[in-house]
Amino acid sequence: MEGDGAVKILLASPIDPATVDHLERTYDVSQAVNAEPHRLAEAIIDRQAVVLRSGVQMTAAVLGQAADLRLLVRAGSGLDNIDVGYARERGIRVVRVPGMSALPVAEFTFAMILSLARRVTLADRLLRQGHWPKPDLGGITLRGKTLGVVGAGNIGGLVGEMGNAWGMRVLGCVGRPSPAVGEKLSQRGITLADFDDIVAGADVLSLHVPLNDVTRHMVDAVVLAGMKPGSLLVNMARGGVVDEEALLKQLNAGDTVAGAALDVHEREGEGTISPFAELPNVVLTPHIGAMALDSQRLIGDRVTELILAFQQGRLDEEVRDDEHVA
């Protein structure tokens, strides 16, 4: 796109406030943050570009309302909320901003592991209620334990490095294993292994895979039953990667999984009550793994660069290989 007219942008998700200020000063910006589908379909009608995060469903029905739409900027890495196939058919460019989220998500993963292992959130909750159940709040130490990383890529690889630094034995699997991949992981203190071996051997199983047809409910009743007794499950991927009904049954039975930490959920959004809300051995957070302020500023800067390149007709030159989707 090239010309003097200001790009018409829809902000469909909350992003860095400084970025919003800059975009509103420079372009024609409207907002429909976390809007319901019918509201989103109305807001997108005359827009040329949309900036969004997870939780906003860019379906064919919504995208079909915008005749002039040419660009979707996903401020993050996951694409399960975008109908990429339809966008490709329409010639709508889909660009993601993946790199800046890896470190904050990895650090938050370890925060979840520590909170779960040492029962930090439960202790906090009980103390606020006036209880002092010190003898009942024992937890496990991490040194010498096995950390299984499912999806040892940008984020999972960093989680593996952190586990190695804590003295854990780290096993990792990837979608396309090879000797070269195994060597690279080995240099980071991660041993390449099969998914089934990781499930059976991990004291802490940490999930870092995209949600697609292959990974949906990859952690189901069979996998949960095959986990090590007393093990912990951490899901930082997407809610649909875990069969939550099966996990709830397993946590209540206590046969294998001793606890879970979930930053992502099969049902998300304001007013949603997690089915795990009453369980003392579960840590719950509202999909905030990537929400470190530092990373949000960097993502905002990159969104600004991409919109400028789009306006100037040089998006192909600007987009990096890891950002290009369609």
SEPATI-941713 format. One record per atom (N, C-alpha, C, CB): residue in three letters; x, y, z. Coordinates in steps of 0.001 Angstrom, whole numbers, plus 500000, padded with zeros to 6 digits. Atoms other than C-alpha are relative to their C-alpha. Glycine has a CB too. Layout:
# SEPATI-941713
ALAXYZ ...
This chain:
# SEPATI-941713
MET500848498799500000 MET500000500000500000 MET500876501241500000 MET499045500011501227 GLU499205498795500062 GLU501265503450499173 GLU499074501165499694 GLU501127499879498941 GLY500843498853500253 GLY499734506876499275 GLY500000500939501179 GLY498595499566499681 ASP500002498977498965 ASP499002509953501335 ASP498948499750501067 ASP499779501350499383 GLY501056500225499042 GLY495891508681503079 GLY500474499199501188 GLY498853499308499346 ALA499616500714498783 ALA496208507513506660 ALA499414498597499988 ALA499535500767501255 VAL500467501381499919 VAL495972503775507107 VAL498888499904501032 VAL501163499038500357 LYS501117500206499082 LYS492697502738508716 LYS500261498722500793 LYS498636499918499228 ILE499571501108499139 ILE493637500517511664 ILE498927499710501040 ILE501350500325500692 LEU500840500433498889 LEU491500498510514051 LEU500880499345501048 LEU498889499025499521 LEU499327500644498877 LEU492994497693517449 LEU498971499093500669 LEU500596501061501018 ALA500970500968499492 ALA491182494512518421 ALA500399499425501345 ALA499820498883499012 SER499490500500498719 SER493275493808521528 SER500769501111500696 SER500907498748499797 PRO499178499008499312 PRO495020495822524235 PRO501471499808499647 PRO499797499910501523 ILE498569500035500245 ILE498613496670523309 ILE500659501123500794 ILE500312500129498484 ASP499243499009499234 ASP501328498894524776 ASP499392501402499851 ASP501471500010499546 PRO500661498687500068 PRO499752502286525668 PRO500760501031499174 PRO499806500538501386 ALA499220499041500789 ALA502633504272524136 ALA499825499733498511 ALA501493499931500381 THR500227500352501394 THR502104502383520890 THR498627500475499537 THR500132498490499803 VAL501345499517500336 VAL498394503169520938 VAL500028501503499767 VAL498992499649501120 ASP499916498538500143 ASP499176506875521445 ASP500637500384498664 ASP500810500610501165 HIS499305499692501258 HIS501600506877518517 HIS499115499693498793 HIS501315499205499904 LEU500848500375501131 LEU499235505033516190 LEU498837500971499832 LEU499471498579500182 GLU501148499091500077 GLU496328507343517055 GLU500411501382499498 GLU499330500125501371 ARG499517498718500507 ARG498451510418516327 ARG500330499945498506 ARG501229500435500782 THR499456500136501355 THR499628509035513001 THR499002499465498989 THR501191499102500026 TYR500886500700500913 TYR496811506963511513 TYR498533500189500408 TYR500356498510499956 ASP501432500026499689 ASP493038506573511433 ASP499749498733500816 ASP499104500035498682 VAL500066501152499101 VAL492609504301514456 VAL498637499929500679 VAL501119500073501057 SER501181500279499191 SER489480502764515937 SER500304498794500873 SER498738499750499108 GLN499748501098499067 GLN489261500293518802 GLN498725499197500240 GLN500549500538501335 ALA501063500919499586 ALA487100497255519477 ALA500708498889500769 ALA499156499431498751 VAL499125500882499220 VAL489131495627522206 VAL499201498853500603 VAL500718500790501114 ASN500653501213499486 ASN488119492034522968 ASN498493500022499782 ASN500296499833501483 ALA501432499851500297 ALA484780492684521303 ALA499359498658499670 ALA499795500974498834 GLU500774501159500419 GLU482051490117520758 GLU500021499919498468 GLU498534500081500538 PRO499898500166501459 PRO481987488663517200 PRO499160500983499192 PRO499598498613499631 HIS500840499095500774 HIS479063490820516038 HIS500529501428500039 HIS498571499961500516 ARG499412498652499876 ARG480712493987517335 ARG501290500091499188 ARG500281500346501492 LEU498757500034500758 LEU484031492982515788 LEU499720500080498497 LEU500794498725500330 ALA500379499986501414 ALA482330492363512437 ALA499570501392499544 ALA498875499001499747 GLU500392498621500321 GLU480900495891512556 GLU501214500927499968 GLU498973500518501022 ALA498860499095499862 ALA484151497521513629 ALA501023499846498881 ALA500672499771501324 ILE498958500301500981 ILE486256495909510894 ILE499623500422498581 ILE500305498524500021 ILE500547499815501354 ILE484094496913507917 ILE500871500883499109 ILE498617500599500087 ASP499254499073500859 ASP486154499876506654 ASP501497500016500282 ASP499453501390500162 ARG498601499990499580 ARG489524498907508123 ARG500916499354498969 ARG500147499290501327 GLN498981500544500901 GLN492690498184506130 GLN501008499121500739 GLN500730501136499292 ALA499055500775499190 ALA494787496749508977 ALA499399499753501373 ALA501364500732500126 VAL500476500351498663 VAL494015494995512249 VAL501194499538500829 VAL498895498890499938 VAL498986500446499047 VAL496292494562515258 VAL499279499222501093 VAL500818501213500598 LEU500695500847499033 LEU495329491728517600 LEU500965499110500747 LEU498951499154499310 ARG499299500982499194 ARG496530489387520301 ARG499153498720500025 ARG500269500542501451 SER500808501208499847 SER495186485995521404 SER498646500364500601 SER500729498955500885 GLY501313499778499403 GLY491555485695522454 GLY499015500676499076 GLY500142500811501227 VAL500872499366500987 VAL490185487616519463 VAL499889499066498807 VAL500543501408499570 GLN500199500984501063 GLN488678485267516890 GLN499802500690498649 GLN498793499101500320 MET500085499458501356 MET489434486431513358 MET499542498886499059 MET501378500595499539 THR500587501053500823 THR487095484025511592 THR499751500518498580 THR498682499487500629 ALA500347499609501368 ALA486181484005507918 ALA498783500920499996 ALA499729498756499133 ALA501206499172499944 ALA482811485492508873 ALA500334501441500365 ALA499004499423501008 VAL499590498647499607 VAL484489488464510563 VAL500835500643498902 VAL500795499966501322 LEU499119499451501023 LEU487210488943507958 LEU499236500343498722 LEU501118499014499688 GLY500776499778501205 GLY484619488735505200 GLY499242501310499972 GLY499053498897499826 GLN500697498717499929 GLN483061491993506393 GLN500854501164499519 GLN499551500260501411 ALA499064498909500275 ALA486164494021505527 ALA500530499905498577 ALA501164499980501002 ALA499609500083501412 ALA486453494543501773 ALA501388500563499748 ALA498997500734499139 ASP498712499335500229 ASP489554496744502086 ASP501117499468500888 ASP499855501481500221 LEU498996500506499077 LEU491393494670504682 LEU501173499394499244 LEU499387498966500942 ARG498805500486500668 ARG494983493982503642 ARG501045499452500954 ARG500597501092499191 LEU498939500394499070 LEU496957493304506833 LEU499441499635501367 LEU501022501123500143 LEU500241500380498611 LEU496607491398510106 LEU501354499921500683 LEU499217498635500109 VAL498768500061499212 VAL499358491980512659 VAL499677499311501311 VAL500605501428500244 ARG500197500772498768 ARG499363489328515376 ARG501115500374500964 ARG499988498447499721 ALA499018499547499009 ALA501122490889518390 ALA500331498847500940 ALA499464501227500802 GLY499654501221499286 GLY502523487537519525 GLY500258498916498966 GLY498870499577500998 SER499610501068500920 SER503131484126518004 SER498873499053499589 SER501082499207500618 GLY501031500985500298 GLY500036481903518180 GLY499050500457498908 GLY499222499686501240 LEU500866499668501125 LEU497758481748515143 LEU498673499251500027 LEU500712499709498711 ASP501212500814499940 ASP494933479493516329 ASP498724500828500007 ASP500034499129501220 ASN501193499146499994 ASN492581482476516559 ASN499794500733498678 ASN500095501009501126 ILE500107499359501309 ILE493047483498512911 ILE499727498940498933 ILE501294500796499664 ASP500242500891501136 ASP491559481801509850 ASP501020500364498918 ASP498509500124499461 VAL498899499656500902 VAL494876481943508001 VAL499679499581498571 VAL501306499336500464 GLY500351500465501329 GLY493534479913505077 GLY499113500986499259 GLY499316498667500087 TYR500889499024500630 TYR490762482397504400 TYR500756501282499679 TYR498799500306500910 ALA499216498794500237 ALA493162485320504784 ALA500869499843498760 ALA500869500323501218 ARG499156500256501171 ARG495469483736502227 ARG499170500060498710 ARG500696498622500127 GLU500869499959501178 GLU492569483256499779 GLU499646501440499615 GLU498718499198500260 ARG500381498609500238 ARG491655486919500169 ARG501187500901499685 ARG499273500537501197 GLY498825499162500202 GLY495224488151499786 GLY500273500930501161 GLY499843500800498753 ILE499747499217498788 ILE495257489504503335 ILE501312499532500611 ILE498825499862501025 ARG498718500361499403 ARG498790489578504702 ARG499821499727501497 ARG501045501122499771 VAL500004500328498581 VAL499193487901508096 VAL501447499993500464 VAL499299498619500279 VAL498643499869499475 VAL502299488902510019 VAL499926499891501514 VAL500661501353499559 ARG499977500121498538 ARG503149487914513566 ARG501270500638500558 ARG499908498513500430 VAL498843499428499309 VAL505556489386516117 VAL500363499034501119 VAL499699501454500560 PRO499827501104499055 PRO506861486268517876 PRO501147500128500999 PRO500192498772499246 GLY498767500146499231 GLY510341486864519227 GLY499997500613501385 GLY501096500582499249 MET499898499252498753 MET509766489365522022 MET499310499304501173 MET499414501372499815 SER500751500653498928 SER507462487036523979 SER500733498809500610 SER498667499549499478 ALA499369501243499560 ALA509862484122524366 ALA500545500103501419 ALA501119499620499049 LEU499387499881498672 LEU511791485376527395 LEU498970500175501111 LEU500964501168500018 PRO500974499872498907 PRO508834486618529473 PRO499168498751500222 PRO499085501151499731 VAL500783501228499824 VAL506852483427528780 VAL500840498935500693 VAL499488499475498637 ALA499116500981499367 ALA509845481280529709 ALA500198500308501476 ALA501353499964499290 GLU499824499621498590 GLU510457483227532923 GLU498727499738500798 GLU500396501484500116 PHE501259500229499295 PHE506784483054533809 PHE499739498509500188 PHE498838500644499239 THR500123501448499859 THR506830479320533171 THR500717499531501251 THR500560499282498765 PHE499249500426498823 PHE509501478938535798 PHE499371500539501280 PHE501454500459499897 ALA500740499491498847 ALA507528481160538157 ALA498851499055500345 ALA499463501423499720 MET501107500941499783 MET504597478763537703 MET500517498688500586 MET499246499732498676 ILE499422501244499478 ILE506816475731538294 ILE500344500152501471 ILE501256499602499200 LEU499607499773498607 LEU508195477199541504 LEU498782500170500897 LEU500901501231500106 SER501209499795499207 SER504776478319542702 SER499295498683500266 SER499055500965499294 LEU500670501293499870 LEU503361474863542079 LEU500801499052500886 LEU499782499371498622 ALA499150500921499246 ALA506320472941543493 ALA500034500334501483 ALA501407500015499442 ARG499914499579498591 ARG506448474992546719 ARG498678500510500547 ARG501049501076500154 ARG501370499690499549 ARG502684475661546952 ARG499858501458500451 ARG499600499064501150 VAL499950498591499621 VAL503213479412547037 VAL498617500642499996 VAL500922500759499065 THR501304499340500073 THR499762480510545886 THR499028499466501051 THR499404499826498612 LEU500857500567498958 LEU498014478123548262 LEU500372500576501359 LEU500111498461500022 ALA499555499431498725 ALA500120479357551179 ALA499537501444500145 ALA501529499924500118 ASP500439498604499982 ASP499326482957550265 ASP498503500096500293 ASP500322500681498659 ARG501451499983499834 ARG495603482236550048 ARG499609499662501439 ARG499341499013499027 LEU500348500424498643 LEU495486480441553408 LEU500417501032501042 LEU500651498660500314 LEU499536498990499045 LEU497527483077555191 LEU499080501213500013 LEU501430500433499667 ARG500926498872500079 ARG495202485814553954 ARG498678499698500699 ARG499743500367498545 GLN501224500411499310 GLN492357483802555477 GLN500231499803501496 GLN499458498711499386 GLY499700500107498587 GLY494080483796558862 GLY500541498656500444 GLY498799500298500764 HIS499482501337499675 HIS495505480264558683 HIS501531499994499994 HIS499460498952498999 TRP498547500137499909 TRP499052479187559527 TRP500352498504499945 TRP500551500667501321 PRO499845501460500069 PRO499221475575558277 PRO501399499579499527 PRO498946499412499065 LYS498623500220500436 LYS502999475445558030 LYS500341498527499761 LYS500941500565501019 PRO499628501409500230 PRO503344471640558438 PRO499342499377498769 PRO499641499182501210 ASP500749500586501113 ASP500851471045555599 ASP500407500562498633 ASP498524500225500214 LEU499661499309501240 LEU502608473163552994 LEU501378499610499467 LEU499945501493500215 GLY498741500476500558 GLY505636471072552155 GLY499902499863498487 GLY500393498663500629 GLY499977500146501450 GLY506691470926548527 GLY501276499296499587 GLY499882501371499300 ILE498817500688500501 ILE509363469446546321 ILE501086501005499624 ILE499641499123498788 THR498907499218500553 THR512789470800545448 THR500206499583498549 THR501306499811500831 LEU499860500243501433 LEU513789470984541787 LEU501322499325499628 LEU499875501300499254 ARG498703500580500356 ARG517441469993541821 ARG499910498475499957 ARG501087500444501004 GLY500019501443500152 GLY517831466453540543 GLY498732499448499397 GLY500216499373501300 LYS501247500447500614 LYS514270466294539207 LYS500106500090498476 LYS498806500842500513 THR500020499990501460 THR513445465714535530 THR498940500966499492 THR499743498588499451 LEU500897499048500652 LEU511908468561533535 LEU499787499548498561 LEU500576501458500053 GLY500332500382501363 GLY510113467476530365 GLY499399501180499268 GLY499036498808499984 VAL500454498850500779 VAL509689470197527764 VAL499391499500498683 VAL501180500996499729 VAL500691500405501220 VAL507105469457525089 VAL499905501224499098 VAL498577499403500308 GLY499888498837500865 GLY507951471851522278 GLY501204500822500397 GLY498728500849500056 ALA498760499335499569 ALA511587472795522877 ALA500481500960498921 ALA501104498959500319 GLY499669498988500992 GLY511568475754520485 GLY500478501272500650 GLY498812500289499122 ASN499546498714499470 ASN512024479462521179 ASN499732500134501489 ASN499330501135499261 ILE500366499871498592 ILE510161479403524482 ILE500448498778500786 ILE498487500199500149 GLY499655501223499284 GLY510587475772525502 GLY501489499822500175 GLY499441498814499286 GLY498555500101499875 GLY514302475932524804 GLY500533500844501143 GLY500661500411498712 LEU499590499144498878 LEU514684478826527232 LEU499582499389501334 LEU499394501407499854 VAL500443500675498779 VAL512636476950529832 VAL500965498867500347 VAL498556499452499835 GLY499038501071499780 GLY514988473995529372 GLY501317500513500541 GLY500237499250498723 GLU498761499408499501 GLU518031476221529887 GLU499859500375501473 GLU500382501237499168 MET500238499611498611 MET516502477560533105 MET499949498775500903 MET498697500798500120 GLY500035501235499219 GLY515753474040534317 GLY501386499433500211 GLY499126498972499320 ASN498626500471499896 ASN519333473038533589 ASN500778500812501024 ASN500690500068498642 ALA499311499133499037 ALA520579476037535584 ALA499590499696501436 ALA499718501464499685 TRP500475500368498667 TRP518476474847538543 TRP500412498580500385 TRP498486500131500068 GLY499521501345499683 GLY520175471460538418 GLY499028498903499649 GLY500319499912501438 MET500954501011500423 MET517328469625536730 MET500544499240498785 MET498635500648499673 ARG499753500761501219 ARG517692466884534122 ARG498902500388499025 ARG500026498437500267 VAL500985499443500924 VAL515990468288531047 VAL499885499136498750 VAL500375501438499617 LEU500323500722501219 LEU514322466267528298 LEU499100500884499145 LEU499315498634500314 GLY500824499169500864 GLY512794467961525265 GLY499636499283498715 GLY500711501293499683 CYS500400500545501297 CYS510865467014522149 CYS499574501139499092 CYS498855498963500154 VAL500371499006501003 VAL510169468903518939 VAL499169499320498917 VAL501262500681499389 GLY500856500555501040 GLY507856468475515977 GLY500770499266498921 GLY499193501086499379 ARG499187500632501041 ARG510639467593513544 ARG501393499695500564 ARG500102500919498735 PRO498704500336499402 PRO513465465848515422 PRO501012499575498931 PRO499832498878501041 SER498910500399500890 SER516829465308513751 SER501286500042500811 SER500092500932498731 PRO498717499928499291 PRO520466464780514784 PRO500478501440500197 PRO501057499212499239 ALA499572498604499886 ALA521139468471514088 ALA499236500717501115 ALA499797500735498661 VAL500803499405498931 VAL518270469537516338 VAL500452499475501357 VAL498501499706499784 GLY499535500591498751 GLY519442467126519012 GLY501304500613500468 GLY500165498512499841 GLU498719499391499649 GLU522928468634518900 GLU499811501418500535 GLU500931500017498785 LYS500256498634499536 LYS521608472180519253 LYS499377500001501391 LYS499085500737499016 LEU500624500076498679 LEU519428471195522197 LEU501010499551501045 LEU498801499042499976 SER498979500484499071 SER522319469341523800 SER500900501132500467 SER500839498904499347 GLN499159498858499647 GLN524360472539523729 GLN499307500918501007 GLN500370500787498747 ARG500767499199499040 ARG521591474125525806 ARG499652499203501250 ARG498724500523499351 GLY500250500828498829 GLY521545471307528336 GLY498719499206499931 GLY499974500844501204 ILE501266500702500202 ILE518474469588526843 ILE500260498734499189 ILE498957500914499282 THR499858501266500712 THR518371465953525791 THR498764499753499157 THR500230498832500982 LEU501117500279500891 LEU516206465255522746 LEU499435498614500294 LEU500439500106498524 ALA500645501268499654 ALA513673462509523536 ALA498643499916499326 ALA499852499852501532 ASP501343500192500525 ASP510384461049522327 ASP498972500516500998 ASP499747498518499681 PHE501082499498499163 PHE507132462484523638 PHE499612499003501078 PHE498795500334499150 ASP500438501014499039 ASP506125459222525299 ASP501025499811501117 ASP499751498668499286 ASP498956500151498981 ASP509480458910527093 ASP500021501191500947 ASP501372499833499340 ILE500044498799499157 ILE509206462478528338 ILE498830499933500969 ILE499895501268499134 VAL501185500108499146 VAL505689461916529640 VAL500247499030501152 VAL498783499546499177 ALA499791501032498984 ALA506757458778531505 ALA501069500384501012 ALA500377498695499341 GLY498865499735499125 GLY509929460255532981 GLY500022501340500686 GLY501211499867499244 ALA499924498638499484 ALA509149463885533798 ALA499371500143501382 ALA499329500947499040 ASP500583499570498730 ASP508653465121537340 ASP499180501260499785 ASP501096500243501060 VAL500740498799500406 VAL507534468408535766 VAL499873499957498487 VAL500718501329500481 LEU500247500027501441 LEU505931468346532312 LEU499496501377499583 LEU498971498877499613 SER500311498630500388 SER505873471777530634 SER499687500058498513 SER501167500945500343 LEU500507500025501375 LEU503910472401527419 LEU500219501336499303 LEU498513499646499987 HIS499680498786500769 HIS505033474875524743 HIS499826499742498504 HIS501451500472500298 VAL500271500304501407 VAL503407473898521437 VAL498849500864499507 VAL499672498495499808 PRO501163499285500541 PRO501042475754519103 PRO498772499096500018 PRO500280500495498559 LEU501242500776500068 LEU497413474674518980 LEU499618499803498539 LEU498848500709500782 ASN500439500322501352 ASN496523472895515754 ASN499321498630500038 ASN501204500014498989 ASP500709501282500043 ASP494842469689514597 ASP500816498871500631 ASP499654499642498559 VAL499133501040499439 VAL497830467623515722 VAL500099500111501515 VAL501393500081499383 THR499755499807498568 THR498250469142519177 THR498733500131500840 THR500838501216500198 ARG501233499858499207 ARG494597469580520181 ARG499780498744500848 ARG498767500250499070 HIS500178501081499023 HIS494091467458523305 HIS501117498949499903 HIS498634499328499795 MET498891500955500029 MET497529465897522846 MET500277499450501399 MET501268500663499429 VAL499924500496498624 VAL497554465641526635 VAL498587499607500409 VAL500610501081500986 ASP501340500509499733 ASP494477463475527065 ASP500030499019501170 ASP499417499323498743 ALA500089500931498868 ALA493345460842529564 ALA501097498945499950 ALA498633499320500020 VAL498962501039500128 VAL495809458275528188 VAL501358500559500394 VAL500051499448498555 VAL498717499378499655 VAL498776460644528433 VAL500073500304501491 VAL500212501288499189 LEU500024499668498568 LEU497768461826531908 LEU500181498748500849 LEU498681500702500372 ALA499852501254499258 ALA497479458229533079 ALA501414499448499910 ALA499017498967499484 GLY498636500478500176 GLY500984457584531760 GLY501052500870500646 GLY500296499880498567 MET499028499120499345 MET502598460430533690 MET500496499381501301 MET499379501382500273 LYS499349500501498796 LYS504874459772536631 LYS499163500334501238 LYS501417500591500132 PRO500737499682498768 PRO503072459491540002 PRO500674501142500760 PRO499896498753500905 GLY499468498844499281 GLY503466462755541895 GLY500514501104499101 GLY501091499565500899 SER499458499009500934 SER504356464713538745 SER499114501243499927 SER500153499385498605 LEU500682498722500137 LEU503368468295537951 LEU499878500352498521 LEU500753501114500771 LEU500255499605501385 LEU501857469643534710 LEU499892501513499919 LEU498710499331499458 VAL500055498553500224 VAL502421473197533454 VAL499604500236498547 VAL501378500689500331 ASN500437499696501360 ASN500509474478530420 ASN500137501489499731 ASN498546499544499777 MET499800498619500451 MET501853477678528868 MET499751500114498501 MET501424500483500341 ALA500189500050501455 ALA500829476709525311 ALA498655500612499627 ALA500089498541499483 ARG501382499592500217 ARG497091476902524607 ARG499113499044500777 ARG499631500010498476 GLY500872500816499177 GLY494161475627526621 GLY499607498699499334 GLY498777500767500353 GLY500451501178500715 GLY493088473193523923 GLY501017498902499863 GLY499557500385498681 VAL498965501040500050 VAL496394471318524095 VAL499727498928501055 VAL501406500617500214 VAL500318500925498908 VAL495139469710527322 VAL498499499723500017 VAL500464500576501370 ASP501394500372499780 ASP491881467803527697 ASP499690500313501464 ASP499732498469499654 GLU500189499527498628 GLU490762469731530761 GLU499048499110500795 GLU499477501422499989 GLU500910500915499287 GLU487931467338531609 GLU500783498795500518 GLU498836499532499069 ALA499181501138499580 ALA490428464463531721 ALA500972500412501091 ALA500764499415498807 LEU499075499521498975 LEU492876466567533743 LEU499289500166501340 LEU500635501329499570 LEU500765499821498770 LEU490194467451536277 LEU499765498657500681 LEU498657500693499708 LYS500217501330499442 LYS489377463767536744 LYS501292499444500603 LYS499464499047498919 GLN498739500531499530 GLN493035462880537131 GLN500461500703501271 GLN501053500125498920 LEU499603499258498798 LEU493715465624539677 LEU499144499592501201 LEU499883501520499757 ASN500868500444498906 ASN490734464534541732 ASN500334498575500447 ASN498534500080499573 ALA499636501384499665 ALA491823460884541550 ALA501362499929500667 ALA499993499128498747 GLY498673499968499394 GLY495448461715542370 GLY500861498798499677 GLY499870500113501465 ASP499221501192500346 ASP496817458630540603 ASP501383500343499471 ASP499258499176498973 THR498713499644500598 THR499565460346538625 THR500324501473500239 THR499993499699498494 VAL499699498577499922 VAL499403464133538375 VAL499646500544501384 VAL499239500774498908 ALA500216499479498650 ALA499853465774541766 ALA499551501451499998 ALA501264499865500815 GLY500392498599500061 GLY499238469327540598 GLY500191500543498605 GLY500794500828500999 ALA499905499392501324 ALA498887471618537612 ALA500043501513500132 ALA498818499567499108 ALA499968498548500101 ALA499687475216536725 ALA499565500362498591 ALA501423500578500329 LEU500609499711501301 LEU497594476664533905 LEU499909501503499777 LEU498602499362499900 ASP500131498598500386 ASP498113480044532297 ASP499030500150498838 ASP501366500586499627 VAL500912500001501144 VAL495949479081529315 VAL498888499000500253 VAL500751499666498682 HIS501196500752499631 HIS492474477580529345 HIS499133499760498765 HIS499197500751501088 GLU500881500291501131 GLU489970475963526999 GLU498911501062499851 GLU499363498618500168 ARG500930498871500029 ARG487519478712527928 ARG500639501157500742 ARG498618499624500630 GLU499345498845499410 GLU488927482163528569 GLU499104501228499867 GLU501369500250499334 GLY500714498739500111 GLY487563485655529157 GLY499309500395501286 GLY498998499924498898 GLU500648499440498820 GLU485874487865531701 GLU498720499221500338 GLU499677501492499775 GLY501177500722499533 GLY483256486024533771 GLY500124498489499952 GLY498833500407499203 THR499806501448500089 THR484639482561533048 THR500585499466501307 THR500925499645498810 ILE499502500645498785 ILE485084480395536137 ILE500655498682499615 ILE498852499770501034 SER499277501221500347 SER487712477704535753 SER499420498803500741 SER501493500148500318 PRO500437501220499303 PRO486618474133536534 PRO500981499566501086 PRO499816498865499000 PHE498972500349499014 PHE489834473939538587 PHE500044500991501168 PHE501366499941499326 ALA499921498877499058 ALA489021476984540721 ALA500040499569501459 ALA498830500916499791 GLU500071500411498598 GLU488355475040543926 GLU501100499027500407 GLU498668499376500274 LEU498957500987499680 LEU491350472705543727 LEU501225500675500600 LEU500401499211498741 PRO498842499372499362 PRO494188473566546125 PRO501326499672499324 PRO500065499584501435 ASN498749500410500647 ASN496787471807543958 ASN500109500512498566 ASN500117498487500009 VAL499956499407501333 VAL496223474002540890 VAL500283501496500127 VAL498666499752499234 VAL499701498574500102 VAL497728477412540078 VAL499386500506498704 VAL501549500273500044 LEU500705499465501159 LEU495630479523537712 LEU500364501463499760 LEU498490499859500187 THR499764498607500378 THR496555482717535856 THR499305500263498660 THR501539500310499909 PRO500836499678501172 PRO494668484573533066 PRO500789500311498728 PRO499124501174500321 HIS499283499874501280 HIS496936484032530021 HIS500890501250499994 HIS498994500057498820 ILE499162498805499852 ILE499548486561531164 ILE501482499705499811 ILE499781500619501361 GLY498594500363500115 GLY502766484726530340 GLY500834500987499217 GLY500116498674499374 ALA499239499087500857 ALA503800487218527671 ALA499845501457500397 ALA499577499830498569 MET500400498628499697 MET502560490324529474 MET501017500812500790 MET498736499976500747 ALA498973499168499360 ALA505858491567530907 ALA500049501350499293 ALA501402499301499961 LEU500045498657500574 LEU505978495326530393 LEU501115500228498993 LEU500083501039501096 ASP498878499815500915 ASP509406495226528765 ASP499689499420498628 ASP501263499356500569 SER500278500645501280 SER508299492774526096 SER498859500682499271 SER499676498532500206 GLN501119499322500648 GLN505050494651525447 GLN500447501279499301 GLN498916500318501019 ARG499461498812500666 ARG507010497814524669 ARG500714499620498706 ARG500965500751500935 LEU499285500447501198 LEU509215495892522227 LEU499032499545498911 LEU500962498864500350 ILE501013500421500970 ILE506182494296520577 ILE499331501223499384 ILE498944499087500668 GLY500613498773500504 GLY504585497734520281 GLY500879500710498996 GLY499684500929501139 ASP499068499369500943 ASP507698499122518619 ASP499985499279498658 ASP501426500011500576 ARG499987500766501245 ARG507651496291516092 ARG498688500166499235 ARG500255498518500291 VAL501290499751500657 VAL503938496772515371 VAL500050501332499263 VAL498836499995501034 THR499885498680500617 THR504664500436514662 THR500832499940498725 THR500618500995500983 GLU499142500133501179 GLU507462499504512244 GLU499272499306498857 GLU501269499226500353 LEU500715500749501029 LEU505246497034510399 LEU498894500832499353 LEU499410498731500595 ILE501056499148500547 ILE502365499485510005 ILE500602501063499086 ILE499190500663501137 LEU499332498988500829 LEU504748502145508664 LEU500443499386498669 LEU501222500602500748 ALA499559500669501223 ALA506213499672506175 ALA498811499692499089 ALA500759498705500339 PHE501221500275500758 PHE502679498711505110 PHE499534501252499274 PHE498890499477500927 GLN500444498752500607 GLN501763502333504468 GLN500920500417498852 GLN499938501106501052 GLN499027499576501005 GLN504947502921502497 GLN500185498993498871 GLN501320500254500656 GLY499922500976501059 GLY504465499813500358 GLY501261499173499984 GLY499864500670498729 ARG498759500779499930 ARG507598498034501575 ARG499923498901501072 ARG501189500930500290 LEU500188501020498979 LEU506144495379503851 LEU500828498756499713 LEU498534499631500107 ASP499218501187500352 ASP507845492572501930 ASP501459500147500416 ASP499913499734498499 GLU498613499751499620 GLU511219494160502632 GLU500174499961501524 GLU500464501356499449 GLU499899499823498550 GLU510470494705506309 GLU499787498708500763 GLU499002501022500465 VAL500405501179499231 VAL508947491358507372 VAL501133498963500013 VAL498702499380499406 ARG498972501018499857 ARG511442488812508729 ARG499395498623499768 ARG500659500078501390 ASP500466501351500299 ASP511253485104507956 ASP499128499427501107 ASP501179499090499763 ASP500765500579498890 ASP509991484194511447 ASP498687500734500244 ASP500833500014501269 GLU501231499229499840 GLU507262486841511202 GLU498983499693498898 GLU500318501489500008 HIS500899500210501140 HIS505814485914507809 HIS499110498787500219 HIS500803499830498708 VAL500957501102499922 VAL502685483766507865 VAL499338499800498652 VAL498939500265501088 ALA500673500090501304 ALA500731484522504706 ALA499943501364499345 ALA498576499426500151 
